[in-house]
């Protein structure tokens, strides 16, 4: 009770903020496409012809794969789709259930990877070369944005058309955007608009880690209505983290993050004021969770486990405190607790990825030792589906995050992806294994090969991306670390 009263006082000592605008789940709205006007129709025709021309020119340059090796790989990869089990319900109706199709069949993964190695060896010189990059990235951007999407954006005015045409002429920027995961929902026009606004607002955003932060913000917040970020101003979000960094309020590793990692920092649906309050509250109440030794697994986010009352949140919408302040004071179950923890981690500049189970919500987050989990989720059983442009299993997210640690190899993954775009292949489904076209599947297995080669399995039969970055006996509470040893 004493600690609870102290925490209530810590809430009151925090800065004054307005009520947040989001709930605890991403909106599921269907966005209707606007009709194309004459300018839009013209743009649509031009971009469609541009994409078709690029695909026509590049198809002849796509390397041919040995038919026998290709057949062996396709057979092994399709085996990852799992097996169908048939059963009858009480009425005698036959039901089919697909099993082992959630990327967790390690045996199928290894078999698929073995079948891929001869092909990847043959293709290494092609995937290592940047000779076709100018055409590949242009095709990939056009395919992702779609001629229709670009037409909808450019018909808004001459400035929008100038932005898109400028991007399509800038190979380096397109490559940088694609390498960082591309614009959310293919909204490259909107991402460019945001990027330009940030550059106009801050001279620092033009170089170094500030530029990476600016670009990551632009790519991630390009489709807020699809991802739950409505009400978050991208320029103000960038400025918040720029100011926080200059004030030495963020994690020491913040300026070492990549553009892709910054996307996982800035994409919190809560307000900047909420995050500023989070930092002040933690420094006032539990500074040991900020200053704990490197061995402490739950830096910043440990408050979820050590202080939360696990009960239904009792939110008073008319109270002067924000939803986040009320939750830490009054308690909450997994959803409120997870959203609080995600916001708390991001407020210190730490990348966070939301994860959940069928009836549970949790958190995964980045540390200098790698990505780890908290709040009862593992890489094998976690997934995320609320963000429709990026639904995936936790093992796929972890795989991609680990592969990005090796840029000289990850660019080969990207080129295989781009070749798949040339051929208009089906994308790999982040939720169900054994899916996607040939080159998209090769890109997935190239990621697997990169991670396996650099992180040989320490446990037989276990894949590196399903294991946590911390040992199982990593300290859970700062109190254990701060207690002096006896004798």
Phi, psi and omega in degrees: 000321180298315179296321179298319178294322178297319180295320176300320178295320179299322177298316182291333179283345181292169182289157180284131180223161177274169181292143179286159186259349185262165171256198183263021175213150180289144180293149179241067181266146174264117183266119179277138179286138177289151178293151178273129174274186183300317179295321179293319178299319179295315178297318180301316179296316182294315182289328177295316178294322179298315180294316180296321179295315179299315180297320179295318180291326187271338183302321179290345181261355177290124182297142178277141182257138179309123186304321181292316179295321179298315181296319179296319180293313181301319179297316181291320182291318180293339177293341177289349180292347178092192182237154180259122176255126180260139178212166180246140176276187184297334180269003179086004180282132182283129177244142177248132180233123178275129181241156178059040179242026185246028178069013182255004178273091184299322181299317179292323178299312182296320179296317178296319181294318179299319180291338181277331189305315179299324180291314180297326177295317178295326186269356189302319181295326179289314182287343179274345185268140176261015185300325183257006188302321183300322178279322182298313184290326178295317178296318182295319179294315179298320181291320181288313181289330186068140177305323180296313180298318179294323179295320178298324180284314186288337180288353178288339179163172182296325181294320179294321178295320180297320180298313182294313181295327177295319178296315183294346176261358185247089183302317184296318180292318178299317180297318179297318180294314181295319180298328180274010177106356179078168179289138180305128179058023179073017183275067183292324178298313180295321179298319178297320179298315179295315181301317178297321180293322178292317179297324178289332183271340184214121175292332180294336185289001185270350182206164175062209183292336176294324177292318178298319177297317180296317181291319178298319177299316182295316181291320186284325185261023181282343181225063186298327184290343179267344191235008175086017181253019180300133180098350178266115179281119185299320181294315179294326178295316176300312182298325178300314181285328175298312180296320180296320179294314180297332178274006178059040182258359185249170178303142182302337181274001187304318184282000177261354184290154177273169177303317180296319179293323177298330178299326181279355177266314190276353189268035176274137183284351181275168187283161175299323179295323176300317182291322176297319177296320179305312182296315181296318180299314184292322177294323180287321192260314182224065179298337179295337177280351175262320187261005182301155178301165184299335181289345181288117187292317191261050175306136176071311189269357184297343180302332180301321183273328188268341188235343187284134167277122185274094179201173180296131181292134178249091186266128175257106184293345180263359181287153179289337178282151178285171178302316180298319180293322180290325182293314181293333180278317188259350179094174180183161177272197192301319182298300177303320181297316181293317180295325176295314181296321179297314179296321180296315178297312180295329182297336176263011176082022180261129176299138182225141173233125179291144177218156180209168171247189182298324181224035183208147179240138185215199187217140164237148185207161183270144170223165176303340177272352183125180181282144180218176185236161176205157176077037169079034175231149175238166180294330182287327186252356183274159175197172175216130183232351184292328180271091189303323178292351184219033179296134180194162174287152180297326180294329178286320176299313181296319178302311180296320180296320180290320181296326180293347177289351182235077188304322182293338177263326183294330178297332176291324175300315181299317182294323175296320176300314183295323177296323175299326177292323177302318183273006179054043183283157173293138180286156172290132179279123181291348182259331187232127185284163178075020183249163176104160178288176186302306184288328175294321177292322177297322178297317178300314182287336173294320175300314179300316181296319180300311183292319180296319182293322182273341181226071181306138182305129178272340178239125183302131178084356181257136178270142184304326185279359175256359181260150179283155181283347181248150174295156184297334182264020177300140181305138183262333184228138179302331181303323179295327182279331186271349181283122181296144177286146178268146175081000000 
